[in-house]
Amino acid sequence: MPKVTINDRTVEVETGTTLVDAALKVGVQIPHYCYHPRLSVVGQCRMCLVDIWDRGRKMPKLQAACSMKVENDNWVVRTDTPEVHEAQKGMMEFFLINHPLDCPICDQAGECGLQDYSFKHGVAFSRFRFEDKRTYPGRERIPLGSSVILNMNRCIQCTRCVRFTHEIAGTGELGLFNRGARAEIGTFPGKPLENHLSTCVVDICPVGALTSTRFRFAERVFNLDKKPSICTGCEVGCNVTVEHRRGKIKRLKPRFNPAVNDYWMCDHGRSTHERYQRLPRLSAVRVPAESGAGGGWKEALDLVHRELRQADGKKVAILGSGFLTTEEAHVLARLADAAGAAERGVAVETGPHWHIPNLQGGVSGTEAAPNRRGAELAGMDGSAADGLLTGDLAAAADVVLVADSDFGAAAHDPQVVARLRRAKRLIVFGWCDSPLAQAADIALPVAATVEKDGTFVNVQWRLQHFGAAFAPPGQARPLVEALGDLLARFDAAWTARTAGAVFDRLAGEIPAFAGLSWDAIPAVGVTLNVPQAQAAGTSAAASVAQEI
């Protein structure tokens, strides 16, 4: 592989690597607006100009680093010469000539490339007459679709959004219309920006020209706490960043993982956090008044233990969910063993066909839950849920224990709730006070996905882990801890109480996880060693809904 020297730092890169990407490998950031690693190179912002020496001879003029690809060992690059600094200052002066000074009311403030580069590479004055500024009358707050708003006066015409719709989404709704000083971004007639990746154009816009209708005026970005996590919208398992303030999620943004979602995520995934505000929260233990168990966790788990011990194991059914972490599913399966439960199903519903592009051709999913595969590997039975949800199995049960009060739309369906309610005892764990939780004899509050640690196994059989973004409210606690306390009442030798401890334990018991440990799971995840026969034999969700 060729070597290139950038600011006296030599790095070896793959042939064809752009200078922008090569510089990042040695900690040098070359400023740029129009360049993006997954989009075609247009070289029109001219912020990335650098000095290059080839075989000791300086190229006669500055070169655009985004379009210069390393092909041999002869290049020496400088990003800090007086000529480069002068060019950057000149370009920043051009960009700021017509840009409005509306940072105080712009959603991009705090994460704006124009702000950052104006401080780092610009000058503190302008030679341009204010009264001659170009504006776009009537082109403020223009809906391009249901998810994206355009403020054309802020646009620097980098065309990232245009190239994204043509090259990544493949839908081509956006174009650059008119010429010269009147050029502007817009949608083609009768073709609004409605593809399922549409909000990605907001992520890649370097300024505040494109804003999200979901996040618009919701919060200042510099007030947000950020935590890496995994999307729960489907089985693709997109890597995301949870951005919240004081425990209230403001938005989800894609987090780079080249093996899964690359730089992207779908609009459906961005909306999944909204149910935490829309649905009522289960935050306190609820037990029958006549039980005398009080309102604490210890008394409630003692009561659940007693109900399971007194029931005929053949008449105990346990219903898990594709939203459970692998660790929760494993403890639940061990609990099913201890109680002698005849059924241990995993409830998973189907949704539209979501496709997230990446360099390997993309990842597709149809299940409306992130971890059916992990739950099955951990010991649950993906084919056993139908008897409880659609049949008469619950009517003959002494105890039905549901580990997720919001496992899908069925948990809010009066007919399904009535069917499960026919059991002598209905016990429900969950974060949501759904109709199912309200109908339960015993309802126990647990943490939502963003409030706990765990792992998911996506459609590629890739194991990915995530951590809690903030603490759960009230009496809610992580389900893996609650189930661990319950299991310890059956098996005194069970001591694992955290997600990490449970994972390390199951890794020693289940061949697919052999050799893994909680602390050694890579940031981008790891593909499990699942035999092809097992992968083909696991139960798939019922039918594929129509593709978007």
C-alpha positions as a Python dict, from the first residue, in 0.01 Angstrom:
ca = {
    (1, 'M'): (0, 0, 0),
    (2, 'P'): (128, 352, -77),
    (3, 'K'): (256, 588, 190),
    (4, 'V'): (185, 960, 208),
    (5, 'T'): (344, 1222, 434),
    (6, 'I'): (103, 1484, 568),
    (7, 'N'): (244, 1765, 784),
    (8, 'D'): (556, 1554, 853),
    (9, 'R'): (348, 1250, 954),
    (10, 'T'): (372, 944, 731),
    (11, 'V'): (85, 703, 699),
    (12, 'E'): (21, 392, 488),
    (13, 'V'): (-320, 385, 321),
    (14, 'E'): (-506, 179, 65),
    (15, 'T'): (-458, 280, -298),
    (16, 'G'): (-724, 530, -398),
    (17, 'T'): (-774, 679, -51),
    (18, 'T'): (-850, 1050, -70),
    (19, 'L'): (-619, 1293, 106),
    (20, 'V'): (-907, 1401, 332),
    (21, 'D'): (-941, 1046, 467),
    (22, 'A'): (-566, 984, 475),
    (23, 'A'): (-514, 1299, 682),
    (24, 'L'): (-765, 1182, 942),
    (25, 'K'): (-554, 871, 999),
    (26, 'V'): (-270, 1090, 1128),
    (27, 'G'): (-496, 1327, 1321),
    (28, 'V'): (-503, 1609, 1066),
    (29, 'Q'): (-845, 1750, 982),
    (30, 'I'): (-867, 1906, 639),
    (31, 'P'): (-1173, 2136, 633),
    (32, 'H'): (-1440, 2047, 380),
    (33, 'Y'): (-1810, 2097, 309),
    (34, 'C'): (-1906, 1917, -11),
    (35, 'Y'): (-1703, 1600, 52),
    (36, 'H'): (-1859, 1297, 221),
    (37, 'P'): (-1697, 951, 228),
    (38, 'R'): (-2004, 782, 75),
    (39, 'L'): (-2089, 1041, -190),
    (40, 'S'): (-1934, 1119, -525),
    (41, 'V'): (-1661, 1384, -533),
    (42, 'V'): (-1757, 1720, -683),
    (43, 'G'): (-1482, 1945, -545),
    (44, 'Q'): (-1695, 2257, -544),
    (45, 'C'): (-1660, 2402, -195),
    (46, 'R'): (-1278, 2446, -234),
    (47, 'M'): (-1222, 2447, 142),
    (48, 'C'): (-991, 2145, 127),
    (49, 'L'): (-715, 2303, -82),
    (50, 'V'): (-365, 2179, 14),
    (51, 'D'): (-6, 2205, -106),
    (52, 'I'): (136, 1886, -263),
    (53, 'W'): (492, 1793, -354),
    (54, 'D'): (532, 1500, -596),
    (55, 'R'): (885, 1356, -621),
    (56, 'G'): (1021, 1669, -459),
    (57, 'R'): (850, 1903, -704),
    (58, 'K'): (570, 2125, -586),
    (59, 'M'): (250, 2114, -788),
    (60, 'P'): (199, 2455, -952),
    (61, 'K'): (-123, 2535, -765),
    (62, 'L'): (-320, 2424, -459),
    (63, 'Q'): (-511, 2099, -504),
    (64, 'A'): (-850, 1989, -367),
    (65, 'A'): (-773, 1715, -114),
    (66, 'C'): (-1114, 1553, -166),
    (67, 'S'): (-1036, 1473, -530),
    (68, 'M'): (-669, 1381, -490),
    (69, 'K'): (-630, 1006, -437),
    (70, 'V'): (-312, 850, -305),
    (71, 'E'): (-166, 623, -575),
    (72, 'N'): (209, 613, -498),
    (73, 'D'): (471, 681, -229),
    (74, 'N'): (592, 1011, -363),
    (75, 'W'): (352, 1264, -218),
    (76, 'V'): (433, 1510, 58),
    (77, 'V'): (133, 1719, 165),
    (78, 'R'): (114, 2039, 371),
    (79, 'T'): (-211, 2176, 510),
    (80, 'D'): (-49, 2458, 709),
    (81, 'T'): (133, 2674, 454),
    (82, 'P'): (53, 3048, 421),
    (83, 'E'): (-100, 2984, 78),
    (84, 'V'): (-338, 2723, 220),
    (85, 'H'): (-442, 2949, 509),
    (86, 'E'): (-502, 3238, 272),
    (87, 'A'): (-717, 3019, 46),
    (88, 'Q'): (-925, 2897, 339),
    (89, 'K'): (-983, 3249, 464),
    (90, 'G'): (-1088, 3357, 116),
    (91, 'M'): (-1335, 3070, 80),
    (92, 'M'): (-1485, 3139, 423),
    (93, 'E'): (-1530, 3503, 324),
    (94, 'F'): (-1720, 3391, 13),
    (95, 'F'): (-1941, 3151, 212),
    (96, 'L'): (-2029, 3417, 470),
    (97, 'I'): (-2103, 3694, 218),
    (98, 'N'): (-2466, 3592, 177),
    (99, 'H'): (-2522, 3375, 484),
    (100, 'P'): (-2775, 3517, 733),
    (101, 'L'): (-2664, 3590, 1088),
    (102, 'D'): (-2942, 3383, 1245),
    (103, 'C'): (-2735, 3142, 1458),
    (104, 'P'): (-2943, 3224, 1772),
    (105, 'I'): (-3255, 3080, 1609),
    (106, 'C'): (-3094, 2805, 1398),
    (107, 'D'): (-3123, 2440, 1500),
    (108, 'Q'): (-2775, 2373, 1362),
    (109, 'A'): (-2607, 2610, 1610),
    (110, 'G'): (-2358, 2414, 1816),
    (111, 'E'): (-2292, 2153, 1548),
    (112, 'C'): (-2258, 2375, 1242),
    (113, 'G'): (-1964, 2341, 1006),
    (114, 'L'): (-1995, 2704, 905),
    (115, 'Q'): (-1964, 2818, 1267),
    (116, 'D'): (-1671, 2588, 1336),
    (117, 'Y'): (-1472, 2676, 1027),
    (118, 'S'): (-1541, 3049, 1056),
    (119, 'F'): (-1374, 3045, 1398),
    (120, 'K'): (-1090, 2818, 1289),
    (121, 'H'): (-1020, 2930, 932),
    (122, 'G'): (-1207, 3258, 879),
    (123, 'V'): (-1149, 3625, 956),
    (124, 'A'): (-1334, 3856, 1193),
    (125, 'F'): (-1441, 4106, 929),
    (126, 'S'): (-1610, 4124, 590),
    (127, 'R'): (-1532, 4348, 296),
    (128, 'F'): (-1878, 4295, 145),
    (129, 'R'): (-2154, 4557, 151),
    (130, 'F'): (-2446, 4428, 357),
    (131, 'E'): (-2711, 4587, 134),
    (132, 'D'): (-2596, 4379, -161),
    (133, 'K'): (-2662, 4040, 2),
    (134, 'R'): (-2835, 3777, -208),
    (135, 'T'): (-3155, 3641, -55),
    (136, 'Y'): (-3423, 3393, -153),
    (137, 'P'): (-3758, 3563, -77),
    (138, 'G'): (-4027, 3311, 4),
    (139, 'R'): (-3780, 3024, 37),
    (140, 'E'): (-3775, 3010, 417),
    (141, 'R'): (-3934, 2719, 609),
    (142, 'I'): (-4025, 2524, 295),
    (143, 'P'): (-4138, 2163, 360),
    (144, 'L'): (-3953, 1934, 121),
    (145, 'G'): (-4152, 1643, 263),
    (146, 'S'): (-4307, 1539, 591),
    (147, 'S'): (-3970, 1509, 768),
    (148, 'V'): (-3747, 1787, 630),
    (149, 'I'): (-3773, 2167, 623),
    (150, 'L'): (-3562, 2385, 386),
    (151, 'N'): (-3428, 2733, 470),
    (152, 'M'): (-3270, 2826, 139),
    (153, 'N'): (-3102, 3143, 269),
    (154, 'R'): (-2872, 2927, 481),
    (155, 'C'): (-2773, 2688, 201),
    (156, 'I'): (-2409, 2691, 83),
    (157, 'Q'): (-2491, 2467, -216),
    (158, 'C'): (-2258, 2183, -124),
    (159, 'T'): (-2513, 1947, -293),
    (160, 'R'): (-2461, 1670, -37),
    (161, 'C'): (-2838, 1632, -6),
    (162, 'V'): (-2885, 1612, -384),
    (163, 'R'): (-2617, 1346, -422),
    (164, 'F'): (-2757, 1149, -129),
    (165, 'T'): (-3102, 1113, -283),
    (166, 'H'): (-2952, 1004, -615),
    (167, 'E'): (-2665, 783, -498),
    (168, 'I'): (-2768, 638, -159),
    (169, 'A'): (-3147, 650, -135),
    (170, 'G'): (-3178, 598, -512),
    (171, 'T'): (-3496, 805, -525),
    (172, 'G'): (-3363, 1132, -671),
    (173, 'E'): (-3621, 1375, -532),
    (174, 'L'): (-3378, 1666, -490),
    (175, 'G'): (-3203, 1875, -752),
    (176, 'L'): (-3004, 2198, -791),
    (177, 'F'): (-3215, 2437, -996),
    (178, 'N'): (-3125, 2761, -1180),
    (179, 'R'): (-2768, 2882, -1231),
    (180, 'G'): (-2505, 3110, -1083),
    (181, 'A'): (-2612, 3332, -792),
    (182, 'R'): (-2974, 3213, -822),
    (183, 'A'): (-2900, 2840, -792),
    (184, 'E'): (-3114, 2671, -526),
    (185, 'I'): (-3203, 2330, -385),
    (186, 'G'): (-3553, 2195, -434),
    (187, 'T'): (-3768, 1894, -514),
    (188, 'F'): (-3879, 1797, -862),
    (189, 'P'): (-4245, 1876, -940),
    (190, 'G'): (-4480, 1619, -791),
    (191, 'K'): (-4197, 1437, -616),
    (192, 'P'): (-4171, 1535, -248),
    (193, 'L'): (-3886, 1410, -30),
    (194, 'E'): (-4061, 1106, 117),
    (195, 'N'): (-3813, 818, 95),
    (196, 'H'): (-3764, 620, 417),
    (197, 'L'): (-3410, 761, 461),
    (198, 'S'): (-3512, 1123, 405),
    (199, 'T'): (-3393, 1266, 738),
    (200, 'C'): (-3038, 1155, 657),
    (201, 'V'): (-3011, 1469, 441),
    (202, 'V'): (-3041, 1668, 766),
    (203, 'D'): (-2754, 1468, 920),
    (204, 'I'): (-2519, 1536, 630),
    (205, 'C'): (-2614, 1901, 575),
    (206, 'P'): (-2313, 2096, 709),
    (207, 'V'): (-2520, 2407, 787),
    (208, 'G'): (-2876, 2480, 900),
    (209, 'A'): (-3038, 2476, 556),
    (210, 'L'): (-3212, 2143, 619),
    (211, 'T'): (-3375, 2076, 955),
    (212, 'S'): (-3582, 1790, 1092),
    (213, 'T'): (-3950, 1841, 1163),
    (214, 'R'): (-3914, 1602, 1460),
    (215, 'F'): (-3630, 1795, 1623),
    (216, 'R'): (-3694, 2150, 1498),
    (217, 'F'): (-3678, 2394, 1793),
    (218, 'A'): (-3687, 2104, 2040),
    (219, 'E'): (-3356, 2166, 2218),
    (220, 'R'): (-3014, 2326, 2188),
    (221, 'V'): (-2769, 2056, 2087),
    (222, 'F'): (-2504, 2170, 2333),
    (223, 'N'): (-2748, 2096, 2619),
    (224, 'L'): (-2790, 1733, 2514),
    (225, 'D'): (-2625, 1433, 2675),
    (226, 'K'): (-2529, 1162, 2426),
    (227, 'K'): (-2501, 787, 2465),
    (228, 'P'): (-2434, 515, 2203),
    (229, 'S'): (-2714, 262, 2166),
    (230, 'I'): (-2895, 31, 1922),
    (231, 'C'): (-3218, 110, 1737),
    (232, 'T'): (-3516, -105, 1838),
    (233, 'G'): (-3729, -32, 1531),
    (234, 'C'): (-3653, -358, 1351),
    (235, 'E'): (-3406, -646, 1325),
    (236, 'V'): (-3141, -453, 1127),
    (237, 'G'): (-2986, -323, 1449),
    (238, 'C'): (-2875, 23, 1338),
    (239, 'N'): (-2615, 185, 1561),
    (240, 'V'): (-2754, 509, 1701),
    (241, 'T'): (-2674, 787, 1944),
    (242, 'V'): (-2940, 863, 2203),
    (243, 'E'): (-2947, 1238, 2264),
    (244, 'H'): (-3142, 1337, 2572),
    (245, 'R'): (-3179, 1602, 2837),
    (246, 'R'): (-3264, 1505, 3194),
    (247, 'G'): (-3396, 1168, 3086),
    (248, 'K'): (-3616, 1295, 2802),
    (249, 'I'): (-3502, 1176, 2461),
    (250, 'K'): (-3492, 1456, 2206),
    (251, 'R'): (-3367, 1266, 1903),
    (252, 'L'): (-3191, 955, 1775),
    (253, 'K'): (-2907, 998, 1524),
    (254, 'P'): (-2720, 732, 1324),
    (255, 'R'): (-2384, 620, 1461),
    (256, 'F'): (-2123, 502, 1212),
    (257, 'N'): (-2085, 126, 1178),
    (258, 'P'): (-1965, 14, 831),
    (259, 'A'): (-2081, -345, 888),
    (260, 'V'): (-2444, -255, 963),
    (261, 'N'): (-2596, 86, 893),
    (262, 'D'): (-2284, 274, 777),
    (263, 'Y'): (-2369, 646, 824),
    (264, 'W'): (-2746, 609, 786),
    (265, 'M'): (-3074, 518, 959),
    (266, 'C'): (-3436, 524, 852),
    (267, 'D'): (-3707, 769, 956),
    (268, 'H'): (-3901, 490, 1127),
    (269, 'G'): (-3607, 421, 1356),
    (270, 'R'): (-3579, 789, 1444),
    (271, 'S'): (-3942, 786, 1562),
    (272, 'T'): (-3914, 485, 1794),
    (273, 'H'): (-3830, 694, 2101),
    (274, 'E'): (-4156, 886, 2072),
    (275, 'R'): (-4350, 602, 2234),
    (276, 'Y'): (-4174, 675, 2563),
    (277, 'Q'): (-4358, 1008, 2576),
    (278, 'R'): (-4678, 883, 2413),
    (279, 'L'): (-4749, 578, 2632),
    (280, 'P'): (-4809, 586, 3007),
    (281, 'R'): (-4519, 471, 3224),
    (282, 'L'): (-4536, 181, 3469),
    (283, 'S'): (-4319, 311, 3753),
    (284, 'A'): (-4453, 145, 4068),
    (285, 'V'): (-4507, -214, 4181),
    (286, 'R'): (-4872, -327, 4166),
    (287, 'V'): (-4993, -637, 4353),
    (288, 'P'): (-5341, -749, 4465),
    (289, 'A'): (-5448, -574, 4784),
    (290, 'E'): (-5560, -903, 4938),
    (291, 'S'): (-5213, -1051, 4900),
    (292, 'G'): (-5075, -836, 5180),
    (293, 'A'): (-4748, -815, 4991),
    (294, 'G'): (-4711, -438, 5021),
    (295, 'G'): (-4561, -219, 4754),
    (296, 'G'): (-4195, -323, 4753),
    (297, 'W'): (-3993, -533, 4509),
    (298, 'K'): (-3895, -798, 4762),
    (299, 'E'): (-4251, -869, 4866),
    (300, 'A'): (-4372, -866, 4504),
    (301, 'L'): (-4102, -1113, 4392),
    (302, 'D'): (-4179, -1335, 4692),
    (303, 'L'): (-4540, -1339, 4574),
    (304, 'V'): (-4441, -1422, 4214),
    (305, 'H'): (-4213, -1699, 4342),
    (306, 'R'): (-4494, -1843, 4547),
    (307, 'E'): (-4737, -1834, 4255),
    (308, 'L'): (-4490, -2016, 4029),
    (309, 'R'): (-4403, -2277, 4293),
    (310, 'Q'): (-4766, -2355, 4367),
    (311, 'A'): (-4865, -2381, 4001),
    (312, 'D'): (-4848, -2699, 3801),
    (313, 'G'): (-4539, -2654, 3579),
    (314, 'K'): (-4732, -2792, 3284),
    (315, 'K'): (-4974, -2506, 3329),
    (316, 'V'): (-4714, -2229, 3347),
    (317, 'A'): (-4652, -2025, 3032),
    (318, 'I'): (-4382, -1763, 2994),
    (319, 'L'): (-4397, -1508, 2715),
    (320, 'G'): (-4084, -1320, 2620),
    (321, 'S'): (-4032, -1060, 2354),
    (322, 'G'): (-3804, -962, 2070),
    (323, 'F'): (-3733, -643, 2266),
    (324, 'L'): (-3566, -831, 2551),
    (325, 'T'): (-3189, -824, 2561),
    (326, 'T'): (-3004, -1151, 2513),
    (327, 'E'): (-2916, -1149, 2883),
    (328, 'E'): (-3278, -1096, 2992),
    (329, 'A'): (-3393, -1376, 2763),
    (330, 'H'): (-3130, -1610, 2908),
    (331, 'V'): (-3237, -1546, 3269),
    (332, 'L'): (-3600, -1582, 3161),
    (333, 'A'): (-3522, -1918, 2999),
    (334, 'R'): (-3345, -2032, 3317),
    (335, 'L'): (-3650, -1921, 3515),
    (336, 'A'): (-3872, -2124, 3283),
    (337, 'D'): (-3652, -2427, 3354),
    (338, 'A'): (-3673, -2370, 3729),
    (339, 'A'): (-4051, -2332, 3722),
    (340, 'G'): (-4096, -2627, 3485),
    (341, 'A'): (-4284, -2403, 3243),
    (342, 'A'): (-4432, -2584, 2946),
    (343, 'E'): (-4422, -2276, 2719),
    (344, 'R'): (-4153, -2013, 2671),
    (345, 'G'): (-4242, -1811, 2364),
    (346, 'V'): (-4101, -1498, 2203),
    (347, 'A'): (-4356, -1249, 2075),
    (348, 'V'): (-4242, -1075, 1755),
    (349, 'E'): (-4454, -889, 1504),
    (350, 'T'): (-4375, -811, 1143),
    (351, 'G'): (-4356, -472, 984),
    (352, 'P'): (-4257, -315, 653),
    (353, 'H'): (-3942, -423, 472),
    (354, 'W'): (-3673, -183, 592),
    (355, 'H'): (-3348, -163, 396),
    (356, 'I'): (-3042, 27, 519),
    (357, 'P'): (-2762, 72, 260),
    (358, 'N'): (-2396, 3, 330),
    (359, 'L'): (-2086, -84, 126),
    (360, 'Q'): (-2169, -457, 137),
    (361, 'G'): (-2506, -411, -31),
    (362, 'G'): (-2709, -316, 274),
    (363, 'V'): (-2905, -486, 551),
    (364, 'S'): (-3278, -561, 536),
    (365, 'G'): (-3526, -650, 806),
    (366, 'T'): (-3898, -720, 842),
    (367, 'E'): (-3939, -806, 1211),
    (368, 'A'): (-4058, -516, 1427),
    (369, 'A'): (-3819, -602, 1711),
    (370, 'P'): (-3440, -605, 1740),
    (371, 'N'): (-3354, -931, 1917),
    (372, 'R'): (-3565, -1234, 1830),
    (373, 'R'): (-3250, -1423, 1731),
    (374, 'G'): (-3070, -1339, 2052),
    (375, 'A'): (-3368, -1450, 2259),
    (376, 'E'): (-3383, -1783, 2079),
    (377, 'L'): (-3010, -1844, 2114),
    (378, 'A'): (-3044, -1766, 2484),
    (379, 'G'): (-3302, -2042, 2532),
    (380, 'M'): (-3643, -1905, 2435),
    (381, 'D'): (-3871, -2064, 2175),
    (382, 'G'): (-3966, -1834, 1890),
    (383, 'S'): (-4249, -2058, 1771),
    (384, 'A'): (-4434, -2089, 2102),
    (385, 'A'): (-4596, -1747, 2126),
    (386, 'D'): (-4890, -1811, 1891),
    (387, 'G'): (-5069, -2044, 2133),
    (388, 'L'): (-5084, -1770, 2394),
    (389, 'L'): (-5165, -1478, 2166),
    (390, 'T'): (-5408, -1639, 1922),
    (391, 'G'): (-5519, -1965, 2086),
    (392, 'D'): (-5673, -2089, 2410),
    (393, 'L'): (-5348, -2178, 2581),
    (394, 'A'): (-5380, -1904, 2843),
    (395, 'A'): (-5727, -2022, 2947),
    (396, 'A'): (-5584, -2352, 3068),
    (397, 'A'): (-5285, -2194, 3243),
    (398, 'D'): (-5236, -2151, 3615),
    (399, 'V'): (-4984, -1873, 3559),
    (400, 'V'): (-4894, -1666, 3252),
    (401, 'L'): (-4584, -1454, 3301),
    (402, 'V'): (-4524, -1185, 3037),
    (403, 'A'): (-4178, -1028, 3043),
    (404, 'D'): (-4261, -722, 2831),
    (405, 'S'): (-4577, -515, 2866),
    (406, 'D'): (-4517, -352, 2526),
    (407, 'F'): (-4405, -647, 2312),
    (408, 'G'): (-4604, -513, 2017),
    (409, 'A'): (-4945, -390, 1907),
    (410, 'A'): (-5100, -706, 2053),
    (411, 'A'): (-5022, -583, 2406),
    (412, 'H'): (-5267, -298, 2337),
    (413, 'D'): (-5530, -516, 2164),
    (414, 'P'): (-5834, -574, 2389),
    (415, 'Q'): (-5895, -920, 2240),
    (416, 'V'): (-5538, -1038, 2303),
    (417, 'V'): (-5541, -890, 2654),
    (418, 'A'): (-5871, -1065, 2731),
    (419, 'R'): (-5727, -1392, 2600),
    (420, 'L'): (-5422, -1368, 2828),
    (421, 'R'): (-5638, -1250, 3118),
    (422, 'R'): (-5817, -1587, 3120),
    (423, 'A'): (-5520, -1738, 3304),
    (424, 'K'): (-5567, -1785, 3679),
    (425, 'R'): (-5274, -1553, 3743),
    (426, 'L'): (-5137, -1298, 3498),
    (427, 'I'): (-4796, -1154, 3589),
    (428, 'V'): (-4649, -877, 3373),
    (429, 'F'): (-4309, -707, 3376),
    (430, 'G'): (-4272, -394, 3166),
    (431, 'W'): (-4179, -31, 3125),
    (432, 'C'): (-4518, 66, 2982),
    (433, 'D'): (-4851, 71, 3167),
    (434, 'S'): (-5022, -82, 2865),
    (435, 'P'): (-5371, -237, 2872),
    (436, 'L'): (-5195, -569, 2930),
    (437, 'A'): (-5014, -436, 3237),
    (438, 'Q'): (-5336, -279, 3364),
    (439, 'A'): (-5513, -614, 3336),
    (440, 'A'): (-5241, -804, 3522),
    (441, 'D'): (-5275, -939, 3875),
    (442, 'I'): (-4914, -841, 3938),
    (443, 'A'): (-4744, -564, 3737),
    (444, 'L'): (-4375, -498, 3793),
    (445, 'P'): (-4198, -188, 3655),
    (446, 'V'): (-3871, -240, 3466),
    (447, 'A'): (-3632, -25, 3265),
    (448, 'A'): (-3690, 64, 2902),
    (449, 'T'): (-3422, -18, 2645),
    (450, 'V'): (-3251, 321, 2679),
    (451, 'E'): (-3231, 274, 3057),
    (452, 'K'): (-3042, -55, 3071),
    (453, 'D'): (-2733, -241, 2948),
    (454, 'G'): (-2753, -540, 2718),
    (455, 'T'): (-2690, -699, 2380),
    (456, 'F'): (-2899, -758, 2068),
    (457, 'V'): (-2840, -1002, 1782),
    (458, 'N'): (-2948, -858, 1449),
    (459, 'V'): (-3059, -1017, 1122),
    (460, 'Q'): (-2694, -1075, 1027),
    (461, 'W'): (-2637, -1268, 1352),
    (462, 'R'): (-2418, -978, 1463),
    (463, 'L'): (-2402, -932, 1839),
    (464, 'Q'): (-2395, -567, 1945),
    (465, 'H'): (-2399, -422, 2293),
    (466, 'F'): (-2530, -96, 2433),
    (467, 'G'): (-2545, 86, 2765),
    (468, 'A'): (-2799, 279, 2968),
    (469, 'A'): (-2838, 642, 2865),
    (470, 'F'): (-2999, 741, 3195),
    (471, 'A'): (-3158, 584, 3503),
    (472, 'P'): (-3517, 451, 3506),
    (473, 'P'): (-3782, 641, 3705),
    (474, 'G'): (-3962, 544, 4024),
    (475, 'Q'): (-3938, 180, 4127),
    (476, 'A'): (-3841, 63, 3778),
    (477, 'R'): (-3524, -145, 3763),
    (478, 'P'): (-3342, -341, 3490),
    (479, 'L'): (-3529, -659, 3403),
    (480, 'V'): (-3213, -869, 3416),
    (481, 'E'): (-3173, -774, 3782),
    (482, 'A'): (-3537, -837, 3868),
    (483, 'L'): (-3542, -1175, 3694),
    (484, 'G'): (-3208, -1260, 3857),
    (485, 'D'): (-3355, -1193, 4201),
    (486, 'L'): (-3655, -1410, 4116),
    (487, 'L'): (-3439, -1692, 3980),
    (488, 'A'): (-3224, -1682, 4293),
    (489, 'R'): (-3536, -1781, 4493),
    (490, 'F'): (-3543, -2104, 4291),
    (491, 'D'): (-3167, -2153, 4262),
    (492, 'A'): (-2956, -2018, 4547),
    (493, 'A'): (-2642, -2065, 4335),
    (494, 'W'): (-2757, -1802, 4086),
    (495, 'T'): (-2565, -1484, 4163),
    (496, 'A'): (-2549, -1300, 3830),
    (497, 'R'): (-2734, -971, 3868),
    (498, 'T'): (-2589, -745, 3597),
    (499, 'A'): (-2605, -770, 3218),
    (500, 'G'): (-2228, -816, 3199),
    (501, 'A'): (-2225, -1100, 3453),
    (502, 'V'): (-2514, -1277, 3281),
    (503, 'F'): (-2349, -1243, 2941),
    (504, 'D'): (-2021, -1388, 3063),
    (505, 'R'): (-2216, -1676, 3215),
    (506, 'L'): (-2418, -1755, 2903),
    (507, 'A'): (-2102, -1725, 2690),
    (508, 'G'): (-1966, -2020, 2883),
    (509, 'E'): (-2282, -2225, 2830),
    (510, 'I'): (-2405, -2151, 2476),
    (511, 'P'): (-2177, -2249, 2184),
    (512, 'A'): (-2277, -1952, 1964),
    (513, 'F'): (-2127, -1714, 2222),
    (514, 'A'): (-1820, -1923, 2302),
    (515, 'G'): (-1501, -1727, 2354),
    (516, 'L'): (-1677, -1392, 2403),
    (517, 'S'): (-1682, -1175, 2711),
    (518, 'W'): (-1878, -864, 2799),
    (519, 'D'): (-1576, -637, 2827),
    (520, 'A'): (-1427, -759, 2496),
    (521, 'I'): (-1728, -707, 2266),
    (522, 'P'): (-1604, -477, 1985),
    (523, 'A'): (-1769, -138, 1938),
    (524, 'V'): (-1894, -246, 1593),
    (525, 'G'): (-2018, -583, 1724),
    (526, 'V'): (-1912, -936, 1636),
    (527, 'T'): (-2073, -1196, 1410),
    (528, 'L'): (-2174, -1506, 1606),
    (529, 'N'): (-2066, -1853, 1503),
    (530, 'V'): (-2414, -1989, 1436),
    (531, 'P'): (-2433, -2318, 1239),
    (532, 'Q'): (-2613, -2277, 908),
    (533, 'A'): (-2866, -2544, 1001),
    (534, 'Q'): (-2954, -2360, 1320),
    (535, 'A'): (-2974, -2026, 1142),
    (536, 'A'): (-3206, -2172, 879),
    (537, 'G'): (-3415, -2357, 1136),
    (538, 'T'): (-3492, -2073, 1374),
    (539, 'S'): (-3846, -1948, 1347),
    (540, 'A'): (-3893, -1644, 1132),
    (541, 'A'): (-4165, -1391, 1189),
    (542, 'A'): (-4483, -1472, 1004),
    (543, 'S'): (-4516, -1280, 682),
    (544, 'V'): (-4339, -993, 514),
    (545, 'A'): (-4548, -678, 495),
    (546, 'Q'): (-4537, -471, 182),
    (547, 'E'): (-4205, -309, 106),
    (548, 'I'): (-4171, 66, 134),
}
